[in-house]
Amino acid sequence: MNPKVEIYTWSRCPFCIRAKGLLKEKGIEFIEYVIDGDDEAREAMSVRANGRRSLPQIFINDEHIGGCDDLYDLEYQEKLDEYLQPAA
């Protein structure tokens, strides 16, 4: 079973595009929630993300990873692949 990766984005957000690019480069399928102008969806995302409202917000196997910089930090620390293991 593949990891469950979810990403909340705005369609023209450069950080969102960059985060999705890394996931695509690694061959990871993800569920994208494009929430342009949807205040209710952003509020729901914020609840899941422990109050964070910036975009993107990324979840792997229902664990909040953070934003684009957090995703790249995991990659640079060679820890991202651990998170991307199939869900149990």
All heavy atoms as an XYZ file, in Angstrom:
715
protein
N       0.848     -1.186      0.000
C       0.000      0.000      0.000
C       0.894      1.250      0.000
O       1.856      1.322      0.742
C      -0.900     -0.036      1.226
C      -1.803      1.140      1.358
S      -2.791      1.026      2.866
C      -4.397      1.267      2.171
N       0.585      2.190     -0.854
C       1.356      3.431     -0.961
C       1.083      4.343      0.220
O       0.021      4.263      0.839
C       0.998      4.156     -2.254
C       1.458      3.408     -3.473
O       2.479      2.744     -3.452
N       0.691      3.490     -4.538
N       2.019      5.249      0.518
C       1.761      6.210      1.590
C       0.625      7.136      1.181
O       0.438      7.422     -0.002
C       3.074      6.972      1.724
C       3.711      6.854      0.381
C       3.296      5.501     -0.133
N      -0.136      7.584      2.161
C      -1.205      8.551      1.901
C      -0.599      9.941      2.082
O      -0.238     10.330      3.188
C      -2.357      8.341      2.882
C      -3.489      9.323      2.694
C      -4.567      9.091      3.731
C      -5.678     10.111      3.611
N      -6.617      9.985      4.744
N      -0.465     10.651      0.978
C       0.117     11.990      1.007
C      -0.961     12.976      0.575
O      -1.566     12.826     -0.483
C       1.353     12.089      0.081
C       1.932     13.496      0.100
C       2.400     11.059      0.484
N      -1.183     13.981      1.423
C      -2.171     15.022      1.136
C      -1.468     16.374      1.202
O      -0.622     16.598      2.066
C      -3.294     15.002      2.171
C      -4.051     13.690      2.238
C      -4.947     13.641      3.447
O      -4.423     13.283      4.540
O      -6.130     13.964      3.328
N      -1.843     17.253      0.290
C      -1.241     18.586      0.264
C      -2.318     19.620     -0.034
O      -3.091     19.485     -0.985
C      -0.064     18.648     -0.748
C       0.593     20.024     -0.752
C      -0.483     18.219     -2.130
C       1.917     20.075     -1.499
N      -2.404     20.611      0.833
C      -3.322     21.738      0.647
C      -2.552     22.828     -0.073
O      -1.442     23.195      0.348
C      -3.799     22.272      1.998
C      -4.759     21.351      2.716
C      -4.307     20.290      3.474
C      -6.132     21.575      2.646
C      -5.183     19.453      4.149
C      -7.027     20.743      3.316
C      -6.537     19.690      4.059
O      -7.409     18.867      4.732
N      -3.133     23.339     -1.163
C      -2.421     24.305     -2.000
C      -3.315     25.453     -2.459
O      -4.540     25.376     -2.365
C      -1.867     23.629     -3.267
O      -2.963     23.225     -4.090
C      -0.986     22.438     -2.938
N      -2.652     26.476     -2.970
C      -3.270     27.479     -3.834
C      -2.681     27.217     -5.205
O      -1.502     26.861     -5.331
C      -2.920     28.891     -3.389
C      -3.780     29.428     -2.281
C      -4.866     28.836     -1.711
C      -3.605     30.669     -1.616
N      -5.368     29.627     -0.730
C      -4.621     30.773     -0.648
C      -2.692     31.698     -1.741
C      -4.757     31.868      0.189
C      -2.818     32.794     -0.904
C      -3.843     32.878      0.041
N      -3.459     27.402     -6.242
C      -3.041     27.016     -7.589
C      -1.797     27.753     -8.082
O      -1.025     27.197     -8.846
C      -4.191     27.179     -8.579
O      -4.664     28.507     -8.567
N      -1.567     28.985     -7.668
C      -0.423     29.751     -8.176
C       0.647     30.005     -7.120
O       1.526     30.835     -7.329
C      -0.900     31.082     -8.755
C      -1.747     30.857     -9.987
C      -2.172     32.162    -10.590
N      -2.836     31.890    -11.841
C      -2.563     32.502    -12.960
N      -1.655     33.436    -12.995
N      -3.211     32.194    -14.054
N       0.590     29.287     -6.030
C       1.550     29.453     -4.934
C       2.885     28.815     -5.322
O       2.949     27.609     -5.583
C       0.978     28.794     -3.682
S       2.165     28.456     -2.394
N       3.979     29.605     -5.380
C       5.267     29.031     -5.788
C       5.784     27.963     -4.819
O       6.414     27.000     -5.236
C       6.211     30.233     -5.845
C       5.538     31.309     -5.075
C       4.071     31.045     -5.129
N       5.499     28.105     -3.534
C       5.933     27.096     -2.570
C       5.145     25.799     -2.742
O       5.690     24.708     -2.578
C       5.806     27.623     -1.135
C       6.706     28.787     -0.870
C       6.195     30.072     -0.812
C       8.070     28.614     -0.695
C       7.019     31.157     -0.570
C       8.908     29.690     -0.462
C       8.380     30.966     -0.406
N       3.876     25.929     -3.094
C       3.043     24.753     -3.358
C       3.567     24.010     -4.584
O       3.686     22.777     -4.573
C       1.588     25.168     -3.580
S       0.849     26.042     -2.177
N       3.886     24.757     -5.620
C       4.405     24.168     -6.859
C       5.733     23.467     -6.581
O       5.974     22.355     -7.055
C       4.539     25.255     -7.945
C       3.148     25.757     -8.341
C       5.319     24.734     -9.147
C       3.149     27.052     -9.134
N       6.569     24.080     -5.774
C       7.868     23.494     -5.440
C       7.700     22.203     -4.631
O       8.381     21.211     -4.899
C       8.683     24.520     -4.652
C      10.092     24.104     -4.401
C      10.920     25.290     -3.890
N      12.259     24.830     -3.621
C      12.820     24.815     -2.426
N      12.167     25.258     -1.380
N      14.052     24.370     -2.265
N       6.799     22.207     -3.645
C       6.573     21.007     -2.829
C       6.024     19.869     -3.685
O       6.480     18.725     -3.582
C       5.617     21.328     -1.681
N       5.069     20.187     -4.548
C       4.510     19.156     -5.436
C       5.589     18.629     -6.379
O       5.615     17.432     -6.686
C       3.326     19.715     -6.235
C       2.107     20.001     -5.384
C       0.902     20.400     -6.202
C       1.133     21.581     -7.090
N      -0.047     21.997     -7.858
N       6.484     19.506     -6.808
C       7.562     19.087     -7.690
C       8.467     18.055     -7.033
O       8.867     17.074     -7.673
N       8.786     18.247     -5.759
C       9.623     17.280     -5.052
C       8.911     15.939     -4.937
O       9.511     14.887     -5.174
C      10.005     17.798     -3.661
C      10.817     16.833     -2.793
C      12.123     16.429     -3.475
C      11.088     17.453     -1.422
N       7.630     15.973     -4.598
C       6.875     14.719     -4.486
C       6.814     14.000     -5.837
O       7.008     12.785     -5.906
C       5.466     14.994     -3.948
C       5.405     15.492     -2.496
C       3.994     15.957     -2.158
C       5.883     14.416     -1.529
N       6.588     14.760     -6.899
C       6.540     14.152     -8.236
C       7.901     13.577     -8.626
O       7.975     12.500     -9.198
C       6.083     15.188     -9.274
C       4.618     15.543     -9.162
C       4.240     16.639    -10.142
C       2.806     17.075     -9.961
N       2.464     18.228    -10.825
N       8.959     14.316     -8.307
C      10.320     13.863     -8.614
C      10.612     12.524     -7.926
O      11.305     11.673     -8.475
C      11.310     14.924     -8.133
C      12.756     14.609     -8.356
C      13.636     15.726     -7.815
O      13.443     16.887     -8.220
O      14.502     15.428     -6.980
N      10.042     12.341     -6.740
C      10.243     11.106     -5.988
C       9.248     10.022     -6.400
O       9.285      8.924     -5.862
C      10.147     11.376     -4.487
C      11.273     12.304     -4.002
C      11.271     12.509     -2.538
C      11.911     11.395     -1.774
N      13.293     11.089     -2.063
N       8.350     10.348     -7.345
C       7.382      9.369     -7.825
C       6.253      9.091     -6.852
O       5.646      8.027     -6.888
N       5.953     10.066     -5.992
C       4.926      9.893     -4.971
C       3.604     10.471     -5.461
O       3.531     11.640     -5.847
C       5.345     10.588     -3.660
C       6.644      9.990     -3.126
C       4.246     10.532     -2.620
C       6.588      8.530     -2.792
N       2.568      9.662     -5.436
C       1.226     10.154     -5.746
C       0.685     10.869     -4.517
O       0.984     10.478     -3.380
C       0.315      8.985     -6.112
C       0.712      8.322     -7.410
C      -0.236      7.189     -7.782
O      -1.380      7.170     -7.294
O       0.194      6.329     -8.558
N      -0.093     11.909     -4.760
C      -0.643     12.663     -3.634
C      -2.041     13.158     -3.964
O      -2.432     13.250     -5.129
C       0.265     13.842     -3.255
C       0.603     14.765     -4.403
C      -0.215     15.833     -4.729
C       1.760     14.552     -5.149
C       0.109     16.672     -5.786
C       2.101     15.395     -6.204
C       1.274     16.456     -6.517
N      -2.771     13.451     -2.903
C      -4.097     14.052     -3.017
C      -3.900     15.548     -2.813
O      -3.340     15.962     -1.798
C      -5.053     13.493     -1.948
C      -5.181     11.978     -2.089
C      -6.418     14.187     -2.035
C      -5.787     11.296     -0.877
N      -4.339     16.324     -3.776
C      -4.189     17.774     -3.681
C      -5.542     18.418     -3.423
O      -6.522     18.137     -4.104
C      -3.587     18.346     -4.966
C      -3.391     19.840     -4.908
C      -2.757     20.423     -6.164
O      -2.623     19.682     -7.179
O      -2.397     21.597     -6.141
N      -5.566     19.282     -2.410
C      -6.749     20.085     -2.106
C      -6.423     21.523     -2.482
O      -5.686     22.192     -1.767
C      -7.118     20.005     -0.627
C      -7.295     18.594     -0.109
C      -6.351     18.023      0.735
C      -8.403     17.832     -0.470
C      -6.513     16.734      1.216
C      -8.567     16.539      0.006
C      -7.616     16.003      0.849
O      -7.772     14.720      1.333
N      -6.934     21.975     -3.619
C      -6.716     23.357     -4.056
C      -7.788     24.201     -3.381
O      -8.974     24.042     -3.654
C      -6.806     23.476     -5.596
C      -6.547     24.913     -6.024
C      -5.822     22.526     -6.264
N      -7.357     25.090     -2.478
C      -8.323     25.806     -1.648
C      -8.338     27.305     -1.944
O      -8.680     28.105     -1.073
C      -8.077     25.531     -0.155
C      -6.691     26.010      0.288
C      -8.252     24.063      0.163
C      -6.496     25.993      1.806
N      -8.018     27.682     -3.167
C      -8.027     29.102     -3.562
C      -9.319     29.780     -3.107
O     -10.405     29.402     -3.559
C      -7.927     29.234     -5.082
C      -6.621     28.733     -5.651
O      -5.919     27.976     -4.973
O      -6.313     29.090     -6.800
N      -9.200     30.777     -2.236
C     -10.349     31.585     -1.847
C     -11.409     30.870     -1.034
O     -12.464     31.440     -0.779
N     -11.181     29.649     -0.602
C     -12.173     28.886      0.160
C     -11.819     28.974      1.644
O     -11.028     28.187      2.162
C     -12.196     27.426     -0.314
C     -13.296     26.613      0.311
O     -13.807     26.996      1.389
O     -13.645     25.561     -0.258
N     -12.425     29.961      2.331
C     -12.102     30.197      3.742
C     -12.473     29.019      4.633
O     -11.761     28.734      5.600
C     -12.804     31.461      4.235
C     -12.223     32.723      3.615
O     -11.047     32.704      3.203
O     -12.955     33.729      3.532
N     -13.549     28.321      4.314
C     -13.946     27.162      5.119
C     -12.917     26.040      4.987
O     -12.551     25.411      5.983
C     -15.332     26.664      4.704
C     -16.459     27.565      5.150
C     -17.815     27.028      4.740
O     -17.988     25.792      4.670
O     -18.703     27.859      4.501
N     -12.457     25.789      3.774
C     -11.442     24.749      3.564
C     -10.133     25.142      4.245
O      -9.452     24.286      4.829
C     -11.227     24.521      2.070
N      -9.792     26.417      4.200
C      -8.556     26.855      4.853
C      -8.655     26.705      6.364
O      -7.684     26.333      7.026
C      -8.241     28.299      4.481
C      -6.852     28.697      4.935
C      -6.393     29.953      4.278
N      -4.960     30.118      4.472
C      -4.295     31.146      4.020
N      -4.898     32.065      3.299
N      -3.012     31.266      4.252
N      -9.817     26.981      6.909
C     -10.016     26.804      8.348
C      -9.914     25.330      8.728
O      -9.282     24.985      9.728
C     -11.368     27.379      8.782
C     -11.596     27.320     10.276
C     -10.544     28.073     11.089
O     -10.048     29.115     10.625
O     -10.218     27.603     12.197
N     -10.502     24.446      7.931
C     -10.407     23.001      8.190
C      -8.951     22.544      8.110
O      -8.493     21.735      8.929
C     -11.273     22.234      7.201
N      -8.219     23.059      7.131
C      -6.793     22.739      7.009
C      -6.049     23.212      8.244
O      -5.224     22.482      8.804
C      -6.200     23.403      5.770
C      -4.696     23.221      5.629
S      -3.886     24.547      4.678
C      -3.921     25.918      5.824
N      -6.341     24.423      8.703
C      -5.670     24.998      9.857
C      -5.886     24.154     11.108
O      -4.958     23.966     11.906
C      -6.167     26.428     10.083
O      -5.565     26.989     11.225
N      -7.077     23.620     11.271
C      -7.354     22.748     12.414
C      -6.466     21.508     12.336
O      -5.837     21.122     13.321
C      -8.853     22.365     12.462
C      -9.107     21.255     13.458
C      -9.698     23.585     12.788
N      -6.393     20.900     11.160
C      -5.538     19.715     10.975
C      -4.069     20.044     11.172
O      -3.289     19.210     11.621
C      -5.704     19.142      9.565
C      -6.936     18.338      9.344
C      -6.910     17.633      8.008
N      -6.029     16.461      8.046
C      -5.637     15.790      6.968
N      -6.037     16.166      5.764
N      -4.850     14.741      7.077
N      -3.668     21.273     10.809
C      -2.265     21.674     10.826
C      -1.888     22.399     12.118
O      -0.944     23.190     12.128
C      -1.973     22.550      9.611
N      -2.633     22.147     13.182
C      -2.307     22.733     14.501
C      -2.214     24.254     14.463
O      -1.314     24.844     15.043
C      -1.009     22.128     15.045
C      -1.090     20.625     15.142
O      -2.043     20.091     15.704
N      -0.117     19.937     14.577
N      -3.135     24.873     13.719
C      -3.209     26.325     13.669
C      -2.431     26.984     12.546
O      -2.560     28.188     12.326
N      -1.627     26.232     11.837
C      -0.867     26.833     10.732
C      -1.793     27.120      9.565
O      -2.616     26.300      9.202
C       0.274     25.915     10.304
C       1.365     25.857     11.377
C       2.504     24.980     11.013
N       3.303     25.526      9.920
C       4.410     24.931      9.479
N       4.842     23.810     10.009
N       5.091     25.451      8.482
N      -1.655     28.318      8.998
C      -2.539     28.745      7.907
C      -1.784     28.984      6.609
O      -2.373     29.269      5.582
C      -3.299     30.007      8.319
C      -4.237     29.754      9.492
C      -5.059     30.970      9.868
N      -5.832     31.520      8.792
C      -6.998     31.071      8.355
N      -7.533     30.014      8.917
N      -7.632     31.668      7.373
N      -0.470     28.914      6.636
C       0.317     29.123      5.422
C       0.166     27.923      4.502
O      -0.230     26.839      4.925
C       1.791     29.339      5.779
O       2.294     28.206      6.460
N       0.476     28.137      3.241
C       0.363     27.076      2.252
C       1.710     26.858      1.588
O       2.468     27.806      1.436
C      -0.685     27.456      1.197
C      -2.107     27.465      1.746
C      -3.016     28.224      0.815
C      -2.616     26.069      1.966
N       2.009     25.638      1.237
C       1.180     24.454      1.390
C       1.253     23.909      2.818
O       2.125     24.297      3.592
C       1.837     23.448      0.437
C       3.291     23.798      0.494
C       3.311     25.317      0.613
N       0.322     23.020      3.132
C       0.403     22.200      4.333
C       0.351     20.761      3.858
O      -0.498     20.397      3.036
C      -0.721     22.499      5.321
C      -0.592     23.842      6.007
C       0.694     23.984      6.806
O       1.095     23.082      7.539
N       1.361     25.138      6.654
N       1.259     19.952      4.367
C       1.463     18.600      3.864
C       1.263     17.593      4.986
O       1.750     17.799      6.110
C       2.881     18.468      3.266
C       3.076     19.517      2.166
C       3.124     17.045      2.747
C       4.510     19.887      1.906
N       0.562     16.508      4.651
C       0.309     15.419      5.586
C       0.733     14.118      4.917
O       0.412     13.886      3.757
C      -1.181     15.340      5.930
C      -1.699     16.573      6.623
C      -2.068     17.692      5.898
C      -1.791     16.610      7.998
C      -2.534     18.839      6.519
C      -2.253     17.752      8.641
C      -2.626     18.868      7.906
N       1.460     13.301      5.662
C       1.851     11.988      5.170
C       1.339     10.954      6.151
O       1.665     11.008      7.346
C       3.380     11.865      4.994
C       3.886     12.915      3.984
C       3.749     10.451      4.532
C       5.393     12.961      3.824
N       0.505     10.042      5.647
C      -0.135      9.029      6.488
C      -0.802      9.681      7.696
O      -0.668      9.230      8.827
C       0.863      7.953      6.906
C       1.365      7.167      5.722
O       0.629      6.926      4.767
N       2.622      6.774      5.743
N      -1.514     10.779      7.433
C      -2.270     11.558      8.420
C      -1.403     12.268      9.456
O      -1.919     12.826     10.414
C      -3.337     10.703      9.101
C      -4.426     10.282      8.139
O      -4.866     11.130      7.330
O      -4.829      9.110      8.170
N      -0.087     12.283      9.278
C       0.800     13.026     10.165
C       1.138     14.358      9.512
O       1.545     14.402      8.345
C       2.076     12.231     10.428
C       3.029     12.944     11.360
C       4.278     12.150     11.664
O       4.300     10.926     11.424
O       5.254     12.769     12.139
N       0.979     15.439     10.277
C       1.281     16.762      9.754
C       2.787     16.916      9.614
O       3.541     16.796     10.576
C       0.719     17.841     10.697
C       0.979     19.221     10.221
N       1.589     20.167     10.991
C       0.718     19.818      9.031
C       1.684     21.291     10.309
N       1.168     21.102      9.114
N       3.239     17.182      8.381
C       4.658     17.362      8.085
C       5.031     18.835      8.159
O       6.107     19.197      8.588
C       4.999     16.797      6.681
C       4.692     15.295      6.629
C       6.443     17.083      6.303
C       5.404     14.462      7.663
N       4.132     19.696      7.705
C       4.394     21.131      7.683
C       4.277     21.659      6.270
O       3.509     21.148      5.459
N       5.082     22.659      5.968
C       5.021     23.295      4.666
C       6.145     22.857      3.749
O       6.829     21.861      3.977
N       6.363     23.644      2.721
C       7.370     23.340      1.707
C       8.767     23.238      2.310
O       9.499     22.277      2.054
C       7.338     24.412      0.621
S       8.514     24.160     -0.712
N       9.143     24.216      3.124
C      10.478     24.191      3.725
C      10.654     22.966      4.607
O      11.735     22.355      4.624
C      10.741     25.465      4.529
C      10.910     26.694      3.654
O      11.142     26.540      2.431
O      10.802     27.815      4.184
N       9.613     22.593      5.338
C       9.687     21.409      6.196
C       9.889     20.145      5.369
O      10.667     19.263      5.738
C       8.411     21.291      7.048
C       8.189     22.513      7.917
O       9.106     22.886      8.671
O       7.094     23.104      7.824
N       9.189     20.071      4.240
C       9.320     18.918      3.347
C      10.753     18.818      2.815
O      11.364     17.751      2.837
C       8.320     19.029      2.194
C       8.242     17.849      1.243
C       7.619     16.641      1.932
C       7.447     18.215     -0.005
N      11.295     19.944      2.351
C      12.664     19.954      1.837
C      13.688     19.692      2.941
O      14.703     19.037      2.697
C      12.967     21.260      1.098
C      12.603     21.172     -0.362
C      11.313     21.455     -0.796
C      13.535     20.777     -1.311
C      10.968     21.354     -2.134
C      13.206     20.680     -2.650
C      11.915     20.967     -3.052
O      11.573     20.862     -4.380
N      13.425     20.178      4.161
C      14.330     19.884      5.279
C      14.407     18.382      5.517
O      15.491     17.834      5.730
C      13.876     20.586      6.557
C      14.178     22.073      6.561
O      14.971     22.539      5.703
O      13.624     22.776      7.430
N      13.258     17.704      5.485
C      13.253     16.251      5.648
C      14.061     15.577      4.541
O      14.801     14.626      4.794
C      11.824     15.708      5.658
C      11.008     15.963      6.913
C       9.562     15.517      6.701
C      11.619     15.245      8.115
N      13.917     16.080      3.327
C      14.659     15.512      2.199
C      16.169     15.715      2.397
O      16.951     14.778      2.222
C      14.189     16.148      0.886
C      14.975     15.711     -0.328
C      14.752     14.272     -0.765
O      14.015     13.512     -0.089
O      15.329     13.883     -1.785
N      16.578     16.921      2.780
C      18.004     17.201      2.958
C      18.602     16.397      4.115
O      19.767     16.052      4.092
C      18.254     18.694      3.163
C      17.966     19.526      1.935
C      17.304     20.734      2.029
C      18.345     19.094      0.663
C      17.019     21.496      0.896
C      18.069     19.852     -0.469
C      17.408     21.049     -0.342
O      17.129     21.797     -1.456
N      17.781     16.108      5.126
C      18.228     15.312      6.266
C      18.136     13.808      5.982
O      18.415     13.004      6.860
C      17.388     15.641      7.509
C      17.532     17.044      7.998
C      16.475     17.394      9.041
O      15.832     16.538      9.613
N      16.294     18.680      9.282
N      17.718     13.474      4.764
C      17.552     12.092      4.327
C      16.555     11.329      5.205
O      16.722     10.136      5.462
C      18.905     11.377      4.267
C      19.843     12.023      3.255
C      21.184     11.324      3.136
O      21.456     10.378      3.889
O      21.957     11.741      2.246
N      15.508     12.039      5.649
C      14.465     11.430      6.473
C      13.129     11.313      5.739
O      12.240     10.620      6.201
C      14.259     12.239      7.757
C      15.455     12.230      8.677
C      15.183     13.035      9.928
C      16.396     13.025     10.840
N      16.159     13.859     12.039
N      12.993     12.003      4.609
C      11.714     12.006      3.901
C      11.313     10.618      3.443
O      10.147     10.241      3.576
C      11.743     12.975      2.720
C      10.435     13.120      1.942
C       9.282     13.545      2.855
C      10.610     14.110      0.805
N      12.261      9.838      2.965
C      11.932      8.492      2.483
C      11.331      7.622      3.589
O      10.488      6.785      3.320
C      13.148      7.829      1.859
C      13.526      8.458      0.520
O      12.650      9.093     -0.113
O      14.690      8.298      0.106
N      11.772      7.841      4.829
C      11.184      7.098      5.965
C       9.700      7.401      6.075
O       8.886      6.505      6.310
C      11.888      7.459      7.270
C      13.339      7.057      7.333
C      14.028      7.612      8.579
O      13.348      7.805      9.622
O      15.239      7.862      8.500
N       9.346      8.682      5.950
C       7.940      9.093      6.032
C       7.127      8.542      4.864
O       5.932      8.331      4.995
C       7.814     10.621      6.041
C       8.117     11.249      7.371
C       9.397     11.679      7.674
C       7.120     11.406      8.322
C       9.684     12.268      8.900
C       7.395     11.987      9.555
C       8.674     12.413      9.829
O       8.955     12.987     11.041
N       7.790      8.355      3.738
C       7.082      7.931      2.529
C       6.965      6.421      2.390
O       6.585      5.922      1.332
C       7.769      8.528      1.298
C       7.706     10.056      1.217
C       8.562     10.562      0.067
C       6.276     10.531      1.091
N       7.254      5.707      3.447
C       7.047      4.262      3.434
C       5.545      3.986      3.391
O       4.749      4.778      3.889
C       7.674      3.617      4.669
C       9.186      3.722      4.695
C       9.832      3.126      3.460
O       9.575      1.983      3.101
N      10.663      3.915      2.795
N       5.148      2.879      2.823
C       3.725      2.555      2.757
C       3.066      2.569      4.129
O       3.689      2.208      5.134
C       3.712      1.144      2.160
C       5.001      1.049      1.412
C       5.983      1.876      2.190
N       1.821      3.007      4.142
C       1.049      3.015      5.381
C       0.817      1.595      5.841
O       0.614      0.690      5.035
C      -0.288      3.729      5.171
N       0.845      1.408      7.144
C       0.652      0.060      7.702
C      -0.801     -0.354      7.650
O      -1.698      0.404      7.625
C       1.159      0.022      9.141
